């Protein structure tokens, strides 16, 4: 385990202590300009993560959901969503997580996804495999759409685009349809429990860490046009197998 991953895990554990202090408690909720909620828990959690990471790597960049960017031109940049799923957090149900990723010169190389409400911490780093609660995980081997489980997330944007009719066809072809959303369906995919994820309206901070985890578990993870993730990514096609990914990409990608 590299110093990068060790520090990310340390930061995720410290973040969990802050989150658990506020979860199911009373706190003010503010609405940001993009109409998403933010709480003192989000801000305090991010500050905790930032201190641990920048104390360990003071020359690295930092891009946080709540506090913005520090040293963005650095070769190494940390991408942080302290509480991904604040709406769930505010309403007191457990579909939220802390997302910590490290990008080196545009390539994502470390990812930690910690979900206190599920007691799940997934993590990975490039070339070293993926792990969930200390156990190595791998994607499943189902190649037939007729046996596959598809999970959909944040599909409001897709509903107005040509891909919508294709998704309607997929709904009829696959074995099961679910909408686990947020971090959870990516944990399931990396663990071999579901097979395909289609998602839109995402922010890179939501999915950067998860992309490393799914990829290191043997899966394929791109946007809906088949491109690798960048700071501007807004959609996701993640699959257990390269062959499944290619098959769906040909159907879902529109120029």
C-alpha positions in Angstrom: 0.0 0.0 0.0 1.5 3.3 -1.1 1.8 6.4 1.2 -0.9 7.9 -1.1 -3.4 5.2 -0.3 -2.5 5.0 3.3 -3.1 8.7 3.7 -6.4 8.6 1.8 -7.6 5.8 4.1 -6.5 7.7 7.2 -8.4 10.8 5.9 -11.5 8.7 5.2 -11.5 7.3 8.8 -11.0 10.8 10.3 -13.9 12.1 8.1 -16.1 9.3 9.4 -15.7 10.5 12.9 -16.9 14.0 11.9 -19.8 12.5 9.9 -21.0 10.3 12.8 -20.9 13.3 15.1 -23.6 15.0 13.0 -25.5 12.2 11.4 -29.1 12.0 12.6 -28.5 15.1 14.7 -29.7 18.7 14.3 -27.9 21.1 12.0 -28.6 24.0 9.6 -29.0 23.2 5.9 -28.0 25.8 3.3 -28.7 25.7 -0.4 -25.8 26.4 -2.7 -26.2 28.3 -6.1 -26.6 24.9 -7.9 -29.5 24.2 -5.6 -27.7 21.3 -3.8 -27.7 21.3 0.0 -24.6 21.9 2.2 -24.2 21.5 6.0 -21.6 22.2 8.6 -20.9 18.5 8.5 -19.9 18.7 4.8 -17.5 21.6 5.4 -16.0 20.3 8.6 -15.5 16.9 7.1 -13.7 18.4 4.1 -11.5 20.6 6.3 -10.5 17.4 8.2 -9.6 15.6 5.0 -7.7 18.6 3.6 -5.5 19.0 6.6 -4.5 15.3 6.7 -3.7 15.2 3.0 -1.9 18.6 2.7 0.1 18.0 5.9 1.3 14.7 4.3 1.8 16.2 0.8 2.1 19.9 1.0 3.1 20.3 -2.7 0.0 18.5 -4.0 -3.1 20.1 -5.3 -6.5 19.8 -3.7 -10.0 20.1 -5.2 -12.8 19.9 -2.7 -16.6 20.0 -3.3 -17.0 22.6 -0.5 -13.7 24.5 -0.3 -12.6 24.6 -3.9 -9.1 24.3 -5.3 -5.6 24.6 -3.9 -2.6 24.5 -6.2 -4.6 23.2 -9.2 -1.5 23.1 -11.5 0.3 20.5 -9.4 1.2 17.1 -10.9 -0.7 15.4 -8.1 -4.3 16.5 -7.4 -6.7 15.2 -4.8 -10.4 15.1 -5.7 -12.7 15.1 -2.7 -16.4 14.9 -2.0 -16.6 14.9 1.8 -20.3 13.7 1.9 -21.4 12.5 -1.5 -25.2 12.2 -1.0 -25.8 15.2 1.3 -29.6 15.0 0.5 -29.6 11.5 2.0 -27.5 12.6 4.9 -29.8 15.4 5.7 -32.9 13.2 5.6 -31.2 10.6 7.8 -30.9 7.6 5.5 -27.5 6.0 4.8 -27.0 6.4 1.0 -24.0 8.8 1.5 -20.2 8.3 1.4 -16.9 10.1 1.5 -15.0 10.0 -1.8 -11.3 10.6 -2.0 -9.3 10.2 -5.2 -5.8 11.1 -6.4 -5.1 12.2 -10.0 -1.6 12.3 -11.4 -1.1 14.3 -14.5 -4.7 13.6 -15.5 -4.8 9.9 -14.6 -6.7 8.7 -11.6 -4.4 6.4 -9.5 -6.0 6.1 -6.0 -9.5 5.8 -4.9 -11.2 5.5 -1.5 -15.0 5.3 -1.0 -16.1 5.1 2.6 -19.8 4.6 3.5 -20.3 4.8 7.3 -24.0 3.9 7.1 -23.2 0.7 5.3 -20.0 -0.1 7.2 -18.2 -0.3 3.8 -14.9 1.0 2.8 -13.7 0.3 -0.7 -10.3 1.3 -1.9 -7.9 0.7 -4.8 -4.7 2.0 -6.4 -3.4 1.6 -9.9 -2.0 -1.8 -10.5 -2.7 -3.2 -7.0 -6.3 -4.4 -7.3 -9.4 -3.4 -5.4 -10.5 -4.1 -1.8 -13.7 -3.9 0.3 -13.3 -4.0 4.1 -9.9 -5.6 3.6 -11.1 -8.3 1.3 -10.0 -8.4 -2.4 -12.9 -7.9 -4.8 -13.5 -8.5 -8.5 -16.2 -7.8 -11.0 -18.5 -10.7 -12.1 -18.2 -12.6 -15.3 -21.8 -12.5 -16.6 -21.6 -11.7 -20.3 -25.2 -12.2 -21.4 -27.5 -9.2 -21.1 -30.3 -11.6 -20.4 -28.6 -12.6 -17.2 -27.2 -9.1 -16.2 -28.4 -6.7 -13.6 -28.5 -3.0 -14.7 -28.5 -0.1 -12.2 -29.5 3.4 -13.3 -28.7 6.7 -11.6 -29.5 10.4 -12.1 -31.1 9.7 -15.5 -33.1 13.0 -15.8 -30.7 14.3 -18.5 -30.7 11.1 -20.5 -34.5 11.1 -20.5 -34.5 13.9 -22.9 -31.9 12.4 -25.3 -31.8 9.7 -27.9 -30.2 7.3 -25.4 -33.5 7.1 -23.6 -35.1 4.8 -26.2 -32.0 2.6 -26.1 -32.3 2.4 -22.3 -35.9 1.4 -22.7 -34.8 -1.5 -24.9 -32.1 -2.5 -22.3 -34.7 -2.5 -19.6 -36.6 -5.2 -21.5 -33.4 -7.2 -22.3 -31.6 -7.5 -19.0 -32.4 -9.8 -16.1 -33.0 -7.1 -13.5 -33.3 -3.3 -13.2 -32.3 -1.4 -10.1 -31.5 2.1 -9.2 -29.1 1.8 -6.3 -27.4 5.2 -7.0 -24.6 7.1 -5.4 -21.6 5.1 -4.3 -23.6 1.9 -3.7 -24.0 0.5 -7.1 -20.3 1.0 -7.8 -19.4 -1.0 -4.7 -21.8 -3.7 -6.0 -20.3 -3.7 -9.4 -16.8 -4.0 -8.2 -17.8 -6.9 -5.9 -19.4 -8.9 -8.7 -23.0 -8.4 -7.5 -24.4 -6.3 -10.4 -23.1 -5.9 -13.9 -23.9 -2.6 -15.6 -24.3 1.0 -14.4 -25.6 3.9 -16.5 -25.6 7.3 -14.9 -25.8 11.0 -15.9 -25.7 14.3 -14.1 -22.6 13.4 -12.2 -19.6 15.5 -11.0 -16.1 14.2 -11.3 -15.8 14.4 -7.5 -18.7 12.0 -7.1 -17.1 9.2 -9.2 -13.3 9.7 -9.5 -12.5 7.3 -6.6 -15.2 4.8 -7.7 -13.7 4.7 -11.2 -10.3 3.5 -9.7 -12.1 0.9 -7.6 -14.2 -0.5 -10.4 -11.3 -0.5 -12.9 -8.9 -2.2 -10.5 -11.6 -4.8 -9.8 -11.4 -5.7 -13.5 -14.3 -3.6 -14.8 -14.6 -0.9 -17.5 -15.4 2.7 -16.5 -15.9 5.6 -19.0 -18.4 8.3 -19.8 -21.2 7.5 -22.2 -19.1 8.5 -25.2 -16.4 6.0 -24.2 -13.9 8.6 -23.0 -11.8 8.3 -19.9 -12.8 10.5 -17.0 -11.7 14.1 -16.8 -12.6 17.0 -14.5 -15.5 17.7 -16.9 -17.1 14.3 -17.0 -20.9 14.3 -16.5 -22.0 10.7 -17.5 -20.9 7.2 -16.8 -21.0 3.8 -18.4 -19.5 1.2 -16.1 -19.5 -2.6 -16.8 -18.1 -5.8 -15.5 -16.6 -6.9 -18.8 -14.9 -5.0 -21.7 -17.1 -6.9 -24.1 -20.3 -5.8 -22.3 -19.0 -2.2 -22.2 -18.2 -2.2 -26.0 -21.6 -3.7 -26.8 -23.5 -1.1 -24.8 -21.3 1.8 -25.9 -22.1 1.1 -29.5 -25.8 1.4 -28.7 -25.7 4.3 -26.2 -23.1 6.6 -27.8 -24.5 9.4 -30.0 -22.5 12.0 -31.8 
